[in-house]
Each structure stands twice: as C-alpha cells, then as structure tokens.
Amino acid sequence: MKQKSKLKSKLLSLLLITLLTIILAGCGSQTADKNASGKSVDQKPIPVRFGVDAGTFSLQFHVAREKGFFAKHGIEPQISTYSFGIDTLNAALADQVDVGEAMDFAALSRFNTGDLRIISFIQTGKADKTKVVARDGINSPQDIKGKNFGVSKATVQEYIVSRYLDKNGYKEGEVNRVGLTSAAEIFAAFDRGDINLAFFSGTWLDKAVKVPGARIIGSQADIPFEARGFLVVKEKLLKEKPEAAKRILLALDEASQWINEHPEETGEIAFKAVKLPKEAVARDIKDITNEIRLTAEDVAQLKDVYEYAIKNKLIKGGFELKDKIVVDPLQQTFPQKLAYDPAK
C-alpha cells in the first residue's frame, strides 16, 4: 500500500515538473518572439553614432534617448549636435557619425558623393510659420533689390531663397545673398544691420521681430514650399549592422508619437539637450509634423527640388534619386507607413 502511495506521489511530481517545463518553454518562446520583432529590452544593444541639428529638428532623437525608446529597441546612442542638418551629413561623409538628418535640398546636395541613403521621412513644419523678416525701411518684397539677404550656407535656405527671389521676379545678382553658418549668426547679422532680411522661424523669429524697425514681409507659403526632413544613414551601417536601421525606426516612431502627446515635457527635454526655450518649443510642436513614413508625395518633392536645384546650378547632380532611397528597413518595421514604390 505504501509502495503504491509512493509511486502515485512520484508520478504526480513528474507530471507537475512536465507541466512546469511546458509553461516555461512557452514563456521562453514568447520572449524569443519579442526579440524577433525587435521590441525586447533584452536585445544586445547596437552602438550607433547620431548627428543631429541644434534646433527642433533634433527632438525625436533627444526624446528617444531621454525616454528610453532607443534602449527599449536595442540601440546604444551616441548623439552629437551640429548647427544644421547639412552638418550632420558632412559628419557622416567624414565617418564621424552613422546617422544624420537633413531637409530635402540639403540631403540632395550631398548625394553625388559618399554612401548616404534616405530610409524615412521624419519631420516637416508649416510653411507659413517660417517668415521673411526685413528691416531698414523694407516694407515688401518689391523693396529688396540691392539688399543683403542672409542665407544659411548649404542648407535648404539656399533653395528657399532662390525660389523666393524667382517668385518675386528678381534675376541672379539683383539681391545680394550673404552666406552665414548658423541661425545664431544670421540673427546677429540681422540685429547689427549687416543683412537687411532673412527667413526666421521658431525662437529665432521671436527674436528677429523684436529688432528695431523689423517687419514681416512674407513667408515660405508665398513660394509655396514646405521643407521636408529625412533620416539619412550611411550605407555602411545598412550593410554591417542591418538590424540597426529597423531598431532606429522603431525608437523614433515611438518618440514621434510621444512628442505629439507631451509638448510641455518635450520642451523640458529640448532645453536640457540643446538649451532651446521650453515654452517656445511646446508652442511650436503643434505646427510640426513628427512622423516615421515615406510616401510617394515625399519622394515627388525630393524629385522637384532636385530638378530645380540642378537647373539653377545650386547642387551637382549625376545620380539617380531612387538609388539613394532604401525602403527595406521601413518595409520590414512599418509596412503600413511605406506608400512609395521604387519600381514605379
């Protein structure tokens, strides 16, 4: 009788152990599934060097680091700040960073050399929020012949100013374009009177309109043109760390959604990261579209900017635009956000 009882007890123990093993195996399978989807915190972090600009164009990256979205998706970020998006691409070409960001024109200006590739749209702002501010008695676009127009060198502003002058009937050389290297330098030149007008937005617009005699005489909406920003990576990263691009997109997508839902806290992060006024950032976020995507319209704008820039000798050409766009990372992470077919 005792032997039967012991045997029964052993069988019961064996059954319990078997059930526990099955349960644990199931949990392990679920963890493995999470790893496969790129969303587990247990992934081995991939070190990535990011180059970002000194303004609101960099918000997604700073939020992704501060709120743990990079860590969540297995990215170990090293973020370096530059004046403009174009500077991040120059850094990528010099192999100082793996990932940069740039507006359409700036990105196109660097595609004739190096191994840079677009993998996603990331940001745009409303055209009517970037204003032309003038001083020294300039009351309208018709008053700017012979005046000094401040321009951020090698940035999308070169394209915007060219289009703005075309729109208002000015020929090459009738308005002096003064190339400057940062938004701070443009404002300082405007404040001193070294330049008579320039495009300003965000916190720099707040400062520019306070300069004695300053007057808003137009905006990008007059062209009309709304610059689109893109995430640009080195082809080397795509080849050597193919999983990195997908993880970056996952992290930046979460950051984009978080920014839209938390403007005030985003302002705090922007102040901490790049000393932007937090109240102004929180205010401006409602006029900024932060999104991971790539549409036919995004690429069509790149094509339009490319053709105009080549025709007007603003950049060198010599490349096929579709060869500079890689859709695989976005297709594999967010197929619903990819509305561009490179085969068409």
C-alpha positions as CSV (number, residue, x, y, z in Angstrom):
1,M,0.0,0.0,0.0
2,K,2.8,2.3,0.9
3,Q,4.7,1.5,-2.3
4,K,1.6,2.4,-4.4
5,S,1.3,5.7,-2.5
6,K,4.9,6.5,-3.1
7,L,4.6,5.6,-6.8
8,K,1.5,7.8,-7.1
9,S,3.4,10.6,-5.4
10,K,6.3,10.3,-7.8
11,L,4.0,10.2,-10.9
12,L,2.3,13.3,-9.6
13,S,5.6,15.1,-9.1
14,L,6.8,14.1,-12.5
15,L,3.5,15.4,-14.1
16,L,3.9,18.7,-12.3
17,I,7.5,19.0,-13.4
18,T,6.5,18.3,-17.0
19,L,3.7,20.9,-16.9
20,L,6.1,23.5,-15.4
21,T,8.6,22.7,-18.2
22,I,6.0,23.3,-20.9
23,I,4.9,26.6,-19.3
24,L,8.5,27.8,-19.0
25,A,9.2,26.8,-22.6
26,G,6.1,28.8,-23.7
27,C,7.3,31.8,-21.9
28,G,10.7,31.5,-23.5
29,S,9.1,31.2,-26.9
30,Q,7.2,34.4,-26.2
31,T,10.4,36.2,-25.2
32,A,12.1,34.9,-28.4
33,D,9.1,36.3,-30.4
34,K,9.7,39.7,-28.8
35,N,13.3,39.6,-29.7
36,A,12.5,38.7,-33.3
37,S,10.1,41.7,-33.6
38,G,12.8,44.0,-32.3
39,K,10.9,45.1,-29.3
40,S,12.5,43.4,-26.4
41,V,14.7,45.2,-23.8
42,D,16.8,42.0,-23.7
43,Q,18.4,42.6,-27.1
44,K,22.1,43.1,-27.3
45,P,22.5,46.9,-27.8
46,I,23.9,48.1,-31.1
47,P,26.1,51.2,-30.8
48,V,25.0,54.0,-33.2
49,R,26.5,57.4,-33.7
50,F,23.8,60.1,-34.4
51,G,24.4,63.6,-35.8
52,V,21.5,66.0,-35.1
53,D,20.9,69.7,-35.6
54,A,20.7,72.3,-32.8
55,G,17.0,73.1,-33.2
56,T,13.6,71.4,-33.1
57,F,14.6,69.1,-36.0
58,S,16.5,67.1,-33.4
59,L,13.6,66.5,-31.0
60,Q,12.9,62.9,-31.9
61,F,16.4,61.8,-31.2
62,H,16.7,63.5,-27.8
63,V,13.3,62.2,-26.8
64,A,14.2,58.7,-27.9
65,R,17.2,58.8,-25.7
66,E,15.7,60.6,-22.7
67,K,12.5,58.5,-22.6
68,G,14.3,55.2,-23.1
69,F,13.0,54.3,-26.6
70,F,16.5,53.7,-28.0
71,A,17.3,51.4,-25.1
72,K,14.0,49.6,-25.4
73,H,14.7,48.8,-29.0
74,G,18.3,47.8,-28.5
75,I,20.1,50.9,-29.7
76,E,23.0,52.4,-27.7
77,P,23.0,56.1,-29.0
78,Q,25.9,58.5,-29.1
79,I,24.4,61.9,-30.1
80,S,26.5,64.8,-31.4
81,T,24.9,68.2,-32.1
82,Y,25.7,70.3,-35.1
83,S,24.4,73.7,-36.3
84,F,22.3,72.4,-39.2
85,G,21.2,69.1,-40.7
86,I,23.7,69.5,-43.6
87,D,26.5,69.5,-41.0
88,T,25.3,66.1,-39.8
89,L,25.6,64.7,-43.4
90,N,29.1,66.2,-43.7
91,A,29.9,64.4,-40.4
92,A,28.6,61.2,-41.9
93,L,30.7,61.6,-45.0
94,A,33.7,62.1,-42.7
95,D,32.7,58.9,-40.9
96,Q,32.2,60.8,-37.6
97,V,28.5,59.7,-37.4
98,D,26.5,56.8,-38.8
99,V,23.1,58.6,-39.0
100,G,22.2,62.1,-39.8
101,E,19.2,64.2,-40.8
102,A,18.6,66.8,-43.4
103,M,15.9,68.7,-45.2
104,D,15.3,67.7,-48.9
105,F,17.6,70.2,-50.6
106,A,20.5,69.7,-48.1
107,A,20.2,65.9,-48.5
108,L,20.3,66.1,-52.3
109,S,23.3,68.3,-52.2
110,R,25.4,65.5,-50.6
111,F,24.2,62.5,-52.7
112,N,26.7,62.9,-55.5
113,T,29.5,61.7,-53.3
114,G,29.7,59.1,-50.5
115,D,27.4,56.4,-49.4
116,L,24.4,58.2,-47.9
117,R,20.9,56.8,-48.1
118,I,17.4,58.0,-47.1
119,I,15.4,55.5,-45.1
120,S,12.5,57.6,-43.9
121,F,10.8,61.0,-43.8
122,I,10.9,62.3,-40.2
123,Q,9.7,65.9,-39.9
124,T,8.2,69.0,-41.6
125,G,6.8,72.3,-40.4
126,K,4.1,74.6,-41.7
127,A,5.3,76.9,-44.5
128,D,3.6,79.9,-43.1
129,K,5.5,79.6,-39.8
130,T,8.8,80.4,-41.5
131,K,8.8,84.2,-42.1
132,V,10.8,86.7,-44.1
133,V,11.7,89.4,-41.7
134,A,13.2,92.7,-43.1
135,R,14.5,95.9,-41.6
136,D,15.8,99.3,-42.8
137,G,12.6,100.5,-44.3
138,I,11.8,97.4,-46.4
139,N,8.1,97.1,-46.4
140,S,7.5,94.5,-49.2
141,P,9.4,92.0,-51.4
142,Q,9.5,94.8,-54.1
143,D,11.9,96.8,-51.9
144,I,14.7,94.3,-51.7
145,K,16.7,94.9,-54.9
146,G,20.3,95.5,-53.9
147,K,19.7,94.5,-50.3
148,N,21.6,91.9,-48.3
149,F,19.6,88.6,-47.8
150,G,21.0,86.4,-45.1
151,V,21.2,82.7,-46.0
152,S,22.4,79.6,-44.1
153,K,25.1,78.2,-46.4
154,A,24.5,74.8,-48.0
155,T,21.1,74.3,-46.2
156,V,17.6,74.2,-47.6
157,Q,17.6,78.0,-47.1
158,E,19.6,78.3,-50.3
159,Y,16.8,76.6,-52.2
160,I,14.1,78.6,-50.4
161,V,15.7,82.0,-51.0
162,S,16.3,81.2,-54.7
163,R,12.7,80.2,-55.1
164,Y,11.5,83.3,-53.2
165,L,13.5,85.6,-55.4
166,D,12.3,83.8,-58.5
167,K,8.7,84.2,-57.3
168,N,9.2,87.9,-56.8
169,G,10.8,88.5,-60.2
170,Y,14.4,89.0,-59.2
171,K,17.2,87.9,-61.5
172,E,20.6,86.5,-60.4
173,G,22.7,89.2,-58.8
174,E,19.9,91.7,-58.2
175,V,19.8,90.7,-54.5
176,N,23.0,90.1,-52.5
177,R,23.0,86.7,-50.8
178,V,25.1,86.7,-47.7
179,G,26.1,83.1,-46.6
180,L,26.2,82.5,-42.9
181,T,26.9,79.4,-40.9
182,S,24.3,79.2,-38.1
183,A,20.9,80.5,-37.1
184,A,22.6,82.5,-34.3
185,E,25.0,84.1,-36.8
186,I,22.1,85.1,-39.1
187,F,20.2,86.7,-36.2
188,A,23.4,88.5,-35.0
189,A,24.0,89.9,-38.5
190,F,20.3,91.0,-38.8
191,D,20.5,92.6,-35.4
192,R,23.6,94.5,-36.3
193,G,22.2,95.5,-39.7
194,D,24.9,93.6,-41.7
195,I,22.0,91.9,-43.5
196,N,18.6,93.5,-44.3
197,L,16.4,90.4,-44.4
198,A,16.3,86.7,-43.8
199,F,14.0,83.8,-43.2
200,F,13.3,83.1,-39.5
201,S,11.2,80.6,-37.6
202,G,10.6,79.4,-34.0
203,T,12.6,81.1,-31.3
204,W,14.7,83.0,-33.8
205,L,11.6,84.5,-35.3
206,D,10.6,85.6,-31.8
207,K,14.0,87.4,-31.5
208,A,14.0,88.8,-35.0
209,V,10.7,90.6,-34.8
210,K,11.9,92.5,-31.7
211,V,14.8,94.1,-33.6
212,P,14.0,97.9,-34.0
213,G,12.4,98.5,-37.4
214,A,11.8,94.8,-38.2
215,R,8.8,93.9,-40.2
216,I,7.5,90.6,-41.5
217,I,7.1,90.9,-45.3
218,G,6.3,87.3,-46.3
219,S,6.8,83.6,-45.6
220,Q,7.6,80.3,-47.3
221,A,3.9,79.9,-48.0
222,D,4.3,82.7,-50.6
223,I,6.5,80.4,-52.8
224,P,4.8,78.0,-51.8
225,F,7.2,75.5,-50.2
226,E,7.2,73.3,-47.1
227,A,10.6,71.7,-46.5
228,R,10.6,68.0,-45.6
229,G,13.2,66.4,-43.4
230,F,14.6,63.0,-43.9
231,L,16.5,60.4,-41.9
232,V,19.8,59.7,-43.7
233,V,22.1,56.8,-42.9
234,K,25.4,55.5,-44.2
235,E,25.2,52.6,-46.5
236,K,27.9,51.0,-44.4
237,L,25.6,50.9,-41.4
238,L,22.9,49.1,-43.5
239,K,25.5,46.5,-44.6
240,E,27.4,46.0,-41.4
241,K,24.5,46.4,-38.9
242,P,21.4,45.6,-40.9
243,E,19.2,45.3,-37.8
244,A,20.2,48.8,-36.6
245,A,18.1,50.7,-39.1
246,K,15.0,48.8,-38.1
247,R,15.5,49.4,-34.4
248,I,16.2,53.1,-35.0
249,L,12.9,53.4,-36.9
250,L,11.0,51.7,-34.1
251,A,12.5,54.0,-31.5
252,L,12.0,57.2,-33.5
253,D,8.4,56.2,-34.2
254,E,7.7,55.9,-30.5
255,A,9.5,59.2,-29.9
256,S,7.4,60.9,-32.6
257,Q,4.1,59.8,-31.0
258,W,5.3,60.8,-27.5
259,I,6.3,64.3,-28.7
260,N,2.8,64.9,-30.2
261,E,1.2,63.8,-26.9
262,H,3.6,65.6,-24.5
263,P,4.6,69.0,-25.9
264,E,5.4,70.6,-22.5
265,E,7.7,67.7,-21.4
266,T,9.3,67.7,-24.8
267,G,10.1,71.4,-24.2
268,E,11.9,70.4,-21.0
269,I,13.9,67.8,-22.9
270,A,14.8,70.3,-25.6
271,F,16.0,72.8,-23.1
272,K,18.1,70.1,-21.3
273,A,19.6,68.8,-24.6
274,V,20.2,72.0,-26.7
275,K,19.1,74.9,-24.5
276,L,16.0,75.8,-26.6
277,P,13.4,77.8,-24.6
278,K,11.0,75.2,-23.3
279,E,7.8,77.3,-23.6
280,A,8.6,78.2,-27.3
281,V,9.3,74.5,-28.1
282,A,6.0,73.4,-26.5
283,R,4.2,76.1,-28.5
284,D,5.9,75.3,-31.8
285,I,5.3,71.5,-31.7
286,K,1.7,71.9,-32.8
287,D,3.0,73.3,-36.1
288,I,5.5,70.5,-36.6
289,T,4.7,67.1,-38.1
290,N,7.0,64.4,-36.5
291,E,6.4,61.1,-38.2
292,I,8.2,58.0,-39.5
293,R,6.9,57.3,-43.0
294,L,7.8,57.5,-46.7
295,T,5.1,58.4,-49.2
296,A,5.1,59.0,-53.0
297,E,4.5,62.7,-52.2
298,D,7.7,62.8,-50.1
299,V,9.7,61.4,-52.9
300,A,8.0,63.6,-55.5
301,Q,9.0,66.7,-53.6
302,L,12.6,65.4,-53.5
303,K,12.4,65.0,-57.3
304,D,11.0,68.5,-57.8
305,V,13.7,70.1,-55.5
306,Y,16.4,68.0,-57.3
307,E,15.3,69.1,-60.8
308,Y,15.1,72.8,-59.8
309,A,18.4,72.8,-57.9
310,I,20.2,71.2,-60.9
311,K,18.6,73.6,-63.4
312,N,19.7,76.6,-61.3
313,K,23.1,75.2,-60.5
314,L,22.5,75.1,-56.8
315,I,23.8,71.5,-56.5
316,K,25.7,68.9,-58.5
317,G,23.7,66.1,-60.0
318,G,24.9,62.9,-61.6
319,F,22.9,60.4,-59.6
320,E,19.5,58.6,-59.8
321,L,17.3,59.7,-56.9
322,K,15.8,56.2,-56.5
323,D,19.3,54.8,-55.9
324,K,19.6,57.0,-52.8
325,I,16.4,55.7,-51.2
326,V,16.4,52.3,-49.3
327,V,12.9,51.1,-48.3
328,D,13.7,47.7,-46.8
329,P,14.0,48.9,-43.1
330,L,10.7,50.7,-43.2
331,Q,9.0,47.9,-45.2
332,Q,10.1,45.4,-42.5
333,T,9.1,47.5,-39.5
334,F,6.1,49.6,-40.6
335,P,4.8,48.4,-44.0
336,Q,1.7,50.5,-43.5
337,K,3.9,53.6,-43.3
338,L,5.5,53.0,-46.7
339,A,3.5,54.4,-49.6
340,Y,6.3,54.7,-52.1
341,D,7.2,52.1,-54.7
342,P,10.7,52.5,-56.1
343,A,9.7,50.3,-59.1
344,K,7.3,52.9,-60.4
